[in-house]
């Protein structure tokens, strides 16, 4: 199994990277690299990151790596 990035996912990763880059180039690269590493690792350890329980219906193709809600 291999992780396939949609065009939208690639664009969102780039957008997040560019946003963080404004304040911290080092952290921007770190966050980007960690996200990419997790997606590479996901097929080897699918139980590590369970399917997104808030996406219904979810056949297991949608995963949440980390989510933060601030108010």
PyMOL Python script that loads the backbone (N, CA, C, O; Angstrom):
from pymol import cmd

cmd.read_pdbstr("""\
ATOM      1  N   UNK A   1       0.843  -1.172   0.000  1.00  0.00           N
ATOM      2  CA  UNK A   1       0.000   0.000   0.000  1.00  0.00           C
ATOM      3  C   UNK A   1       0.897   1.245   0.000  1.00  0.00           C
ATOM      4  O   UNK A   1       1.994   1.245   0.558  1.00  0.00           O
ATOM      5  N   UNK A   2       0.401   2.285  -0.632  1.00  0.00           N
ATOM      6  CA  UNK A   2       1.148   3.537  -0.703  1.00  0.00           C
ATOM      7  C   UNK A   2       0.181   4.700  -0.460  1.00  0.00           C
ATOM      8  O   UNK A   2      -0.992   4.628  -0.829  1.00  0.00           O
ATOM      9  N   UNK A   3       0.672   5.748   0.150  1.00  0.00           N
ATOM     10  CA  UNK A   3      -0.142   6.936   0.382  1.00  0.00           C
ATOM     11  C   UNK A   3      -0.124   7.797  -0.875  1.00  0.00           C
ATOM     12  O   UNK A   3       0.939   8.096  -1.418  1.00  0.00           O
ATOM     13  N   UNK A   4      -1.303   8.190  -1.329  1.00  0.00           N
ATOM     14  CA  UNK A   4      -1.427   9.031  -2.521  1.00  0.00           C
ATOM     15  C   UNK A   4      -1.934  10.401  -2.077  1.00  0.00           C
ATOM     16  O   UNK A   4      -2.977  10.513  -1.433  1.00  0.00           O
ATOM     17  N   UNK A   5      -1.187  11.428  -2.428  1.00  0.00           N
ATOM     18  CA  UNK A   5      -1.567  12.795  -2.088  1.00  0.00           C
ATOM     19  C   UNK A   5      -2.444  13.369  -3.201  1.00  0.00           C
ATOM     20  O   UNK A   5      -2.090  13.284  -4.377  1.00  0.00           O
ATOM     21  N   UNK A   6      -3.577  13.948  -2.835  1.00  0.00           N
ATOM     22  CA  UNK A   6      -4.406  14.639  -3.820  1.00  0.00           C
ATOM     23  C   UNK A   6      -3.761  15.991  -4.130  1.00  0.00           C
ATOM     24  O   UNK A   6      -2.905  16.467  -3.385  1.00  0.00           O
ATOM     25  N   UNK A   7      -4.179  16.597  -5.231  1.00  0.00           N
ATOM     26  CA  UNK A   7      -3.668  17.930  -5.578  1.00  0.00           C
ATOM     27  C   UNK A   7      -4.011  18.931  -4.482  1.00  0.00           C
ATOM     28  O   UNK A   7      -3.216  19.815  -4.164  1.00  0.00           O
ATOM     29  N   UNK A   8      -5.204  18.783  -3.908  1.00  0.00           N
ATOM     30  CA  UNK A   8      -5.625  19.685  -2.836  1.00  0.00           C
ATOM     31  C   UNK A   8      -4.746  19.505  -1.598  1.00  0.00           C
ATOM     32  O   UNK A   8      -4.371  20.489  -0.959  1.00  0.00           O
ATOM     33  N   UNK A   9      -4.417  18.265  -1.255  1.00  0.00           N
ATOM     34  CA  UNK A   9      -3.567  18.009  -0.087  1.00  0.00           C
ATOM     35  C   UNK A   9      -2.177  18.608  -0.284  1.00  0.00           C
ATOM     36  O   UNK A   9      -1.608  19.188   0.640  1.00  0.00           O
ATOM     37  N   UNK A  10      -1.641  18.467  -1.475  1.00  0.00           N
ATOM     38  CA  UNK A  10      -0.324  19.042  -1.781  1.00  0.00           C
ATOM     39  C   UNK A  10      -0.377  20.565  -1.663  1.00  0.00           C
ATOM     40  O   UNK A  10       0.528  21.186  -1.106  1.00  0.00           O
ATOM     41  N   UNK A  11      -1.440  21.153  -2.190  1.00  0.00           N
ATOM     42  CA  UNK A  11      -1.595  22.612  -2.121  1.00  0.00           C
ATOM     43  C   UNK A  11      -1.731  23.077  -0.673  1.00  0.00           C
ATOM     44  O   UNK A  11      -1.168  24.106  -0.299  1.00  0.00           O
ATOM     45  N   UNK A  12      -2.475  22.326   0.147  1.00  0.00           N
ATOM     46  CA  UNK A  12      -2.646  22.695   1.555  1.00  0.00           C
ATOM     47  C   UNK A  12      -1.335  22.575   2.321  1.00  0.00           C
ATOM     48  O   UNK A  12      -1.035  23.417   3.168  1.00  0.00           O
ATOM     49  N   UNK A  13      -0.557  21.546   2.038  1.00  0.00           N
ATOM     50  CA  UNK A  13       0.745  21.398   2.691  1.00  0.00           C
ATOM     51  C   UNK A  13       1.655  22.565   2.313  1.00  0.00           C
ATOM     52  O   UNK A  13       2.350  23.122   3.163  1.00  0.00           O
ATOM     53  N   UNK A  14       1.645  22.925   1.044  1.00  0.00           N
ATOM     54  CA  UNK A  14       2.467  24.051   0.586  1.00  0.00           C
ATOM     55  C   UNK A  14       2.019  25.353   1.249  1.00  0.00           C
ATOM     56  O   UNK A  14       2.847  26.170   1.650  1.00  0.00           O
ATOM     57  N   UNK A  15       0.710  25.540   1.359  1.00  0.00           N
ATOM     58  CA  UNK A  15       0.168  26.741   1.983  1.00  0.00           C
ATOM     59  C   UNK A  15       0.569  26.815   3.466  1.00  0.00           C
ATOM     60  O   UNK A  15       0.952  27.878   3.955  1.00  0.00           O
ATOM     61  N   UNK A  16       0.478  25.696   4.167  1.00  0.00           N
ATOM     62  CA  UNK A  16       0.875  25.664   5.580  1.00  0.00           C
ATOM     63  C   UNK A  16       2.365  25.948   5.723  1.00  0.00           C
ATOM     64  O   UNK A  16       2.783  26.699   6.604  1.00  0.00           O
ATOM     65  N   UNK A  17       3.158  25.342   4.851  1.00  0.00           N
ATOM     66  CA  UNK A  17       4.614  25.560   4.871  1.00  0.00           C
ATOM     67  C   UNK A  17       4.929  27.040   4.670  1.00  0.00           C
ATOM     68  O   UNK A  17       5.727  27.610   5.415  1.00  0.00           O
ATOM     69  N   UNK A  18       4.318  27.657   3.683  1.00  0.00           N
ATOM     70  CA  UNK A  18       4.587  29.066   3.391  1.00  0.00           C
ATOM     71  C   UNK A  18       4.133  29.982   4.527  1.00  0.00           C
ATOM     72  O   UNK A  18       4.763  31.004   4.795  1.00  0.00           O
ATOM     73  N   UNK A  19       3.039  29.612   5.191  1.00  0.00           N
ATOM     74  CA  UNK A  19       2.546  30.405   6.321  1.00  0.00           C
ATOM     75  C   UNK A  19       3.543  30.351   7.482  1.00  0.00           C
ATOM     76  O   UNK A  19       3.895  31.387   8.046  1.00  0.00           O
ATOM     77  N   UNK A  20       3.993  29.154   7.836  1.00  0.00           N
ATOM     78  CA  UNK A  20       4.951  28.995   8.934  1.00  0.00           C
ATOM     79  C   UNK A  20       6.292  29.619   8.565  1.00  0.00           C
ATOM     80  O   UNK A  20       6.982  30.168   9.424  1.00  0.00           O
ATOM     81  N   UNK A  21       6.654  29.536   7.306  1.00  0.00           N
ATOM     82  CA  UNK A  21       7.925  30.067   6.809  1.00  0.00           C
ATOM     83  C   UNK A  21       8.087  31.557   7.101  1.00  0.00           C
ATOM     84  O   UNK A  21       9.204  32.033   7.303  1.00  0.00           O
ATOM     85  N   UNK A  22       6.986  32.287   7.125  1.00  0.00           N
ATOM     86  CA  UNK A  22       7.045  33.729   7.384  1.00  0.00           C
ATOM     87  C   UNK A  22       7.685  34.040   8.734  1.00  0.00           C
ATOM     88  O   UNK A  22       8.402  35.030   8.874  1.00  0.00           O
ATOM     89  N   UNK A  23       7.422  33.187   9.726  1.00  0.00           N
ATOM     90  CA  UNK A  23       7.953  33.412  11.072  1.00  0.00           C
ATOM     91  C   UNK A  23       9.161  32.549  11.402  1.00  0.00           C
ATOM     92  O   UNK A  23      10.025  32.953  12.180  1.00  0.00           O
ATOM     93  N   UNK A  24       9.221  31.358  10.810  1.00  0.00           N
ATOM     94  CA  UNK A  24      10.281  30.431  11.205  1.00  0.00           C
ATOM     95  C   UNK A  24      10.612  29.448  10.087  1.00  0.00           C
ATOM     96  O   UNK A  24       9.963  28.409   9.970  1.00  0.00           O
ATOM     97  N   UNK A  25      11.605  29.757   9.272  1.00  0.00           N
ATOM     98  CA  UNK A  25      11.995  28.834   8.205  1.00  0.00           C
ATOM     99  C   UNK A  25      12.361  27.441   8.730  1.00  0.00           C
ATOM    100  O   UNK A  25      12.049  26.429   8.101  1.00  0.00           O
ATOM    101  N   UNK A  26      13.019  27.403   9.879  1.00  0.00           N
ATOM    102  CA  UNK A  26      13.419  26.116  10.447  1.00  0.00           C
ATOM    103  C   UNK A  26      12.193  25.285  10.832  1.00  0.00           C
ATOM    104  O   UNK A  26      12.137  24.090  10.540  1.00  0.00           O
ATOM    105  N   UNK A  27      11.217  25.910  11.482  1.00  0.00           N
ATOM    106  CA  UNK A  27      10.014  25.178  11.870  1.00  0.00           C
ATOM    107  C   UNK A  27       9.162  24.812  10.666  1.00  0.00           C
ATOM    108  O   UNK A  27       8.516  23.765  10.661  1.00  0.00           O
ATOM    109  N   UNK A  28       9.152  25.653   9.656  1.00  0.00           N
ATOM    110  CA  UNK A  28       8.385  25.341   8.448  1.00  0.00           C
ATOM    111  C   UNK A  28       8.894  24.051   7.819  1.00  0.00           C
ATOM    112  O   UNK A  28       8.106  23.183   7.445  1.00  0.00           O
ATOM    113  N   UNK A  29      10.194  23.929   7.707  1.00  0.00           N
ATOM    114  CA  UNK A  29      10.783  22.715   7.135  1.00  0.00           C
ATOM    115  C   UNK A  29      10.528  21.512   8.032  1.00  0.00           C
ATOM    116  O   UNK A  29      10.258  20.414   7.545  1.00  0.00           O
ATOM    117  N   UNK A  30      10.612  21.720   9.340  1.00  0.00           N
ATOM    118  CA  UNK A  30      10.390  20.621  10.293  1.00  0.00           C
ATOM    119  C   UNK A  30       8.960  20.092  10.197  1.00  0.00           C
ATOM    120  O   UNK A  30       8.748  18.881  10.127  1.00  0.00           O
ATOM    121  N   UNK A  31       7.986  20.990  10.194  1.00  0.00           N
ATOM    122  CA  UNK A  31       6.582  20.581  10.113  1.00  0.00           C
ATOM    123  C   UNK A  31       6.315  19.863   8.792  1.00  0.00           C
ATOM    124  O   UNK A  31       5.702  18.796   8.772  1.00  0.00           O
ATOM    125  N   UNK A  32       6.775  20.449   7.701  1.00  0.00           N
ATOM    126  CA  UNK A  32       6.587  19.827   6.385  1.00  0.00           C
ATOM    127  C   UNK A  32       7.192  18.431   6.349  1.00  0.00           C
ATOM    128  O   UNK A  32       6.550  17.478   5.906  1.00  0.00           O
ATOM    129  N   UNK A  33       8.422  18.316   6.813  1.00  0.00           N
ATOM    130  CA  UNK A  33       9.114  17.027   6.775  1.00  0.00           C
ATOM    131  C   UNK A  33       8.439  15.989   7.662  1.00  0.00           C
ATOM    132  O   UNK A  33       8.368  14.816   7.294  1.00  0.00           O
ATOM    133  N   UNK A  34       7.938  16.407   8.837  1.00  0.00           N
ATOM    134  CA  UNK A  34       7.245  15.470   9.729  1.00  0.00           C
ATOM    135  C   UNK A  34       5.952  14.966   9.100  1.00  0.00           C
ATOM    136  O   UNK A  34       5.633  13.782   9.199  1.00  0.00           O
ATOM    137  N   UNK A  35       5.210  15.856   8.458  1.00  0.00           N
ATOM    138  CA  UNK A  35       3.963  15.441   7.801  1.00  0.00           C
ATOM    139  C   UNK A  35       4.266  14.453   6.685  1.00  0.00           C
ATOM    140  O   UNK A  35       3.592  13.431   6.560  1.00  0.00           O
ATOM    141  N   UNK A  36       5.257  14.745   5.890  1.00  0.00           N
ATOM    142  CA  UNK A  36       5.622  13.839   4.794  1.00  0.00           C
ATOM    143  C   UNK A  36       6.083  12.495   5.343  1.00  0.00           C
ATOM    144  O   UNK A  36       5.708  11.449   4.813  1.00  0.00           O
ATOM    145  N   UNK A  37       6.888  12.513   6.393  1.00  0.00           N
ATOM    146  CA  UNK A  37       7.385  11.267   6.994  1.00  0.00           C
ATOM    147  C   UNK A  37       6.235  10.415   7.535  1.00  0.00           C
ATOM    148  O   UNK A  37       6.236   9.194   7.379  1.00  0.00           O
ATOM    149  N   UNK A  38       5.261  11.060   8.169  1.00  0.00           N
ATOM    150  CA  UNK A  38       4.108  10.329   8.695  1.00  0.00           C
ATOM    151  C   UNK A  38       3.332   9.673   7.559  1.00  0.00           C
ATOM    152  O   UNK A  38       2.911   8.523   7.681  1.00  0.00           O
ATOM    153  N   UNK A  39       3.142  10.390   6.459  1.00  0.00           N
ATOM    154  CA  UNK A  39       2.380   9.804   5.352  1.00  0.00           C
ATOM    155  C   UNK A  39       3.138   8.669   4.677  1.00  0.00           C
ATOM    156  O   UNK A  39       2.524   7.746   4.142  1.00  0.00           O
ATOM    157  N   UNK A  40       4.457   8.730   4.698  1.00  0.00           N
ATOM    158  CA  UNK A  40       5.252   7.620   4.159  1.00  0.00           C
ATOM    159  C   UNK A  40       5.130   6.405   5.076  1.00  0.00           C
ATOM    160  O   UNK A  40       5.067   5.268   4.609  1.00  0.00           O
ATOM    161  N   UNK A  41       5.097   6.657   6.382  1.00  0.00           N
ATOM    162  CA  UNK A  41       5.055   5.596   7.386  1.00  0.00           C
ATOM    163  C   UNK A  41       3.664   4.973   7.532  1.00  0.00           C
ATOM    164  O   UNK A  41       3.549   3.826   7.963  1.00  0.00           O
ATOM    165  N   UNK A  42       2.622   5.701   7.185  1.00  0.00           N
ATOM    166  CA  UNK A  42       1.242   5.251   7.394  1.00  0.00           C
ATOM    167  C   UNK A  42       0.933   3.867   6.832  1.00  0.00           C
ATOM    168  O   UNK A  42       0.336   3.062   7.547  1.00  0.00           O
ATOM    169  N   UNK A  43       1.302   3.545   5.601  1.00  0.00           N
ATOM    170  CA  UNK A  43       0.977   2.207   5.088  1.00  0.00           C
ATOM    171  C   UNK A  43       1.630   1.070   5.884  1.00  0.00           C
ATOM    172  O   UNK A  43       1.101  -0.040   5.925  1.00  0.00           O
ATOM    173  N   UNK A  44       2.761   1.341   6.505  1.00  0.00           N
ATOM    174  CA  UNK A  44       3.443   0.310   7.293  1.00  0.00           C
ATOM    175  C   UNK A  44       2.779   0.098   8.647  1.00  0.00           C
ATOM    176  O   UNK A  44       2.843  -0.997   9.204  1.00  0.00           O
ATOM    177  N   UNK A  45       2.140   1.142   9.182  1.00  0.00           N
ATOM    178  CA  UNK A  45       1.532   1.096  10.513  1.00  0.00           C
ATOM    179  C   UNK A  45       0.152   1.768  10.487  1.00  0.00           C
ATOM    180  O   UNK A  45      -0.023   2.810  11.118  1.00  0.00           O
ATOM    181  N   UNK A  46      -0.823   1.205   9.780  1.00  0.00           N
ATOM    182  CA  UNK A  46      -2.122   1.876   9.638  1.00  0.00           C
ATOM    183  C   UNK A  46      -2.879   2.041  10.955  1.00  0.00           C
ATOM    184  O   UNK A  46      -3.706   2.944  11.073  1.00  0.00           O
ATOM    185  N   UNK A  47      -2.614   1.190  11.943  1.00  0.00           N
ATOM    186  CA  UNK A  47      -3.320   1.301  13.216  1.00  0.00           C
ATOM    187  C   UNK A  47      -2.822   2.481  14.050  1.00  0.00           C
ATOM    188  O   UNK A  47      -3.495   2.922  14.981  1.00  0.00           O
ATOM    189  N   UNK A  48      -1.646   2.984  13.708  1.00  0.00           N
ATOM    190  CA  UNK A  48      -1.057   4.099  14.447  1.00  0.00           C
ATOM    191  C   UNK A  48      -1.894   5.370  14.300  1.00  0.00           C
ATOM    192  O   UNK A  48      -1.987   6.169  15.232  1.00  0.00           O
ATOM    193  N   UNK A  49      -2.494   5.548  13.139  1.00  0.00           N
ATOM    194  CA  UNK A  49      -3.325   6.715  12.861  1.00  0.00           C
ATOM    195  C   UNK A  49      -4.691   6.224  12.406  1.00  0.00           C
ATOM    196  O   UNK A  49      -4.872   5.924  11.226  1.00  0.00           O
ATOM    197  N   UNK A  50      -5.668   6.136  13.327  1.00  0.00           N
ATOM    198  CA  UNK A  50      -6.978   5.589  12.970  1.00  0.00           C
ATOM    199  C   UNK A  50      -7.723   6.487  11.981  1.00  0.00           C
ATOM    200  O   UNK A  50      -7.417   7.673  11.857  1.00  0.00           O
ATOM    201  N   UNK A  51      -8.708   5.911  11.276  1.00  0.00           N
ATOM    202  CA  UNK A  51      -9.517   6.710  10.349  1.00  0.00           C
ATOM    203  C   UNK A  51     -10.184   7.877  11.075  1.00  0.00           C
ATOM    204  O   UNK A  51     -10.473   7.795  12.269  1.00  0.00           O
ATOM    205  N   UNK A  52     -10.421   8.945  10.352  1.00  0.00           N
ATOM    206  CA  UNK A  52     -11.073  10.135  10.895  1.00  0.00           C
ATOM    207  C   UNK A  52     -12.494   9.784  11.299  1.00  0.00           C
ATOM    208  O   UNK A  52     -13.325   9.493  10.439  1.00  0.00           O
ATOM    209  N   UNK A  53     -12.793   9.806  12.608  1.00  0.00           N
ATOM    210  CA  UNK A  53     -14.122   9.414  13.083  1.00  0.00           C
ATOM    211  C   UNK A  53     -15.176  10.484  12.814  1.00  0.00           C
ATOM    212  O   UNK A  53     -16.371  10.206  12.923  1.00  0.00           O
ATOM    213  N   UNK A  54     -14.762  11.695  12.467  1.00  0.00           N
ATOM    214  CA  UNK A  54     -15.715  12.773  12.210  1.00  0.00           C
ATOM    215  C   UNK A  54     -16.105  12.892  10.739  1.00  0.00           C
ATOM    216  O   UNK A  54     -16.999  13.668  10.400  1.00  0.00           O
ATOM    217  N   UNK A  55     -15.455  12.144   9.873  1.00  0.00           N
ATOM    218  CA  UNK A  55     -15.816  12.144   8.448  1.00  0.00           C
ATOM    219  C   UNK A  55     -16.736  10.968   8.206  1.00  0.00           C
ATOM    220  O   UNK A  55     -16.316   9.815   8.302  1.00  0.00           O
ATOM    221  N   UNK A  56     -17.975  11.248   7.897  1.00  0.00           N
ATOM    222  CA  UNK A  56     -18.938  10.166   7.671  1.00  0.00           C
ATOM    223  C   UNK A  56     -19.496  10.291   6.266  1.00  0.00           C
ATOM    224  O   UNK A  56     -19.825  11.401   5.847  1.00  0.00           O
ATOM    225  N   UNK A  57     -19.616   9.225   5.534  1.00  0.00           N
ATOM    226  CA  UNK A  57     -19.053   7.912   5.830  1.00  0.00           C
ATOM    227  C   UNK A  57     -17.556   7.907   5.534  1.00  0.00           C
ATOM    228  O   UNK A  57     -17.082   8.637   4.663  1.00  0.00           O
ATOM    229  N   UNK A  58     -16.833   7.091   6.255  1.00  0.00           N
ATOM    230  CA  UNK A  58     -15.380   7.011   6.064  1.00  0.00           C
ATOM    231  C   UNK A  58     -14.994   5.555   5.857  1.00  0.00           C
ATOM    232  O   UNK A  58     -15.155   4.727   6.753  1.00  0.00           O
ATOM    233  N   UNK A  59     -14.492   5.257   4.690  1.00  0.00           N
ATOM    234  CA  UNK A  59     -14.084   3.885   4.372  1.00  0.00           C
ATOM    235  C   UNK A  59     -12.661   3.592   4.828  1.00  0.00           C
ATOM    236  O   UNK A  59     -12.106   2.544   4.500  1.00  0.00           O
ATOM    237  N   UNK A  60     -12.073   4.509   5.579  1.00  0.00           N
ATOM    238  CA  UNK A  60     -10.717   4.308   6.075  1.00  0.00           C
ATOM    239  C   UNK A  60      -9.662   5.047   5.279  1.00  0.00           C
ATOM    240  O   UNK A  60      -8.481   5.002   5.623  1.00  0.00           O
ATOM    241  N   UNK A  61     -10.072   5.733   4.213  1.00  0.00           N
ATOM    242  CA  UNK A  61      -9.091   6.445   3.397  1.00  0.00           C
ATOM    243  C   UNK A  61      -8.773   7.829   3.949  1.00  0.00           C
ATOM    244  O   UNK A  61      -7.780   8.437   3.548  1.00  0.00           O
ATOM    245  N   UNK A  62      -9.587   8.329   4.851  1.00  0.00           N
ATOM    246  CA  UNK A  62      -9.347   9.647   5.447  1.00  0.00           C
ATOM    247  C   UNK A  62      -8.754   9.463   6.827  1.00  0.00           C
ATOM    248  O   UNK A  62      -9.314   8.746   7.656  1.00  0.00           O
ATOM    249  N   UNK A  63      -7.624  10.107   7.081  1.00  0.00           N
ATOM    250  CA  UNK A  63      -6.955  10.022   8.379  1.00  0.00           C
ATOM    251  C   UNK A  63      -6.735  11.427   8.925  1.00  0.00           C
ATOM    252  O   UNK A  63      -6.552  12.379   8.166  1.00  0.00           O
ATOM    253  N   UNK A  64      -6.755  11.543  10.229  1.00  0.00           N
ATOM    254  CA  UNK A  64      -6.389  12.788  10.883  1.00  0.00           C
ATOM    255  C   UNK A  64      -5.088  12.539  11.608  1.00  0.00           C
ATOM    256  O   UNK A  64      -5.013  11.671  12.477  1.00  0.00           O
ATOM    257  N   UNK A  65      -4.062  13.295  11.256  1.00  0.00           N
ATOM    258  CA  UNK A  65      -2.764  13.115  11.895  1.00  0.00           C
ATOM    259  C   UNK A  65      -2.698  13.907  13.184  1.00  0.00           C
ATOM    260  O   UNK A  65      -2.154  13.433  14.181  1.00  0.00           O
ATOM    261  N   UNK A  66      -3.245  15.104  13.172  1.00  0.00           N
ATOM    262  CA  UNK A  66      -3.285  15.936  14.359  1.00  0.00           C
ATOM    263  C   UNK A  66      -4.276  17.050  14.085  1.00  0.00           C
ATOM    264  O   UNK A  66      -4.297  17.616  12.992  1.00  0.00           O
ATOM    265  N   UNK A  67      -5.086  17.360  15.064  1.00  0.00           N
ATOM    266  CA  UNK A  67      -6.092  18.385  14.875  1.00  0.00           C
ATOM    267  C   UNK A  67      -6.126  19.289  16.098  1.00  0.00           C
ATOM    268  O   UNK A  67      -6.069  18.808  17.229  1.00  0.00           O
ATOM    269  N   UNK A  68      -6.218  20.581  15.879  1.00  0.00           N
ATOM    270  CA  UNK A  68      -6.297  21.533  16.972  1.00  0.00           C
ATOM    271  C   UNK A  68      -7.401  22.526  16.665  1.00  0.00           C
ATOM    272  O   UNK A  68      -7.472  23.080  15.568  1.00  0.00           O
ATOM    273  N   UNK A  69      -8.259  22.744  17.647  1.00  0.00           N
ATOM    274  CA  UNK A  69      -9.314  23.743  17.504  1.00  0.00           C
ATOM    275  C   UNK A  69      -9.060  24.804  18.557  1.00  0.00           C
ATOM    276  O   UNK A  69      -8.967  24.501  19.747  1.00  0.00           O
ATOM    277  N   UNK A  70      -8.949  26.051  18.117  1.00  0.00           N
ATOM    278  CA  UNK A  70      -8.737  27.146  19.059  1.00  0.00           C
ATOM    279  C   UNK A  70      -9.910  28.097  18.976  1.00  0.00           C
ATOM    280  O   UNK A  70     -10.556  28.206  17.934  1.00  0.00           O
ATOM    281  N   UNK A  71     -10.182  28.771  20.046  1.00  0.00           N
ATOM    282  CA  UNK A  71     -11.352  29.619  20.053  1.00  0.00           C
ATOM    283  C   UNK A  71     -11.101  30.998  20.378  1.00  0.00           C
ATOM    284  O   UNK A  71     -12.031  31.804  20.411  1.00  0.00           O
TER     285      UNK A  71
END
""", "prot")
cmd.dss("prot")
cmd.show_as("cartoon", "prot")
cmd.util.cbc("prot")
cmd.orient("prot")
